Amino acid sequence: MSGIYRFTVIHPVPDFERWRTAAEDPRVSRPGLVRRSVFRSLDDPNEVMVEIEFDSAEAAKSFLPSIDLREFLDRAGVEVYPPVFIGEEVSDLRYER
């Protein structure tokens, strides 16, 4: 059984539609990328959480250096460089209904 490796970032977006246009750029796709999910905060529709799932630890770790995150954030209108989390699922703590 293979693990789940995830890149997660949460940040404010001054203009969600501008951010969305930048996020739809096909250059975001990378080898090993399995799934991308975007969530908008229920409390603040201009805050987003992006989760990108990879099929290997190597693909997850190589994602950030392979994109120009600063350039993407500039195009998206994001003024604050957000913290980024890259991790592996602890599968024995997973709960599914």
Buried (B, 14 or more C-beta within 10 A) or exposed (E): EEBBBBBBBBBBBEEBEBBEEBBEEEEBEBEBBEEEEEEEEEEEEEBBEBBBBBBBBEBBBBBEEEEEBEEBBEBBBBEEEBEBEBEEEEEEEEEEE
